[in-house]
Amino acid sequence: MKIGINAVAEQDIHALLASVQAMRPGDMLLAISYTGDRKEITLVAQEAAQIGA
């Protein structure tokens, strides 16, 4: 928090979904997938986009 930016890294999909629900418009989600085949990552990205993140 030295530069005033909070960052969270989640590996568990359920914890990630909870974190996305706490996001606000203007927040950023960086989703990284090794294969790009995980439907859960797409779901999380869509949820963040609906919030305006």
C-alpha positions, 0 to 999 in steps of 0.5 A: 500500500506504499503507493496507495493501490490495493492488490489482491491475488486469489487462486481459489475461484470461490474467493475470487468471485467474492472479491469481484463482488466487492469491486467498484466501478473503476477497479481493475481485474487482471485474469490470467489463465494458462489454457484459456479454457476455464469457464470460471475465469470467463464468468469472473471477468463478465461479473467484473465488467457488469460492475464497471471494473 
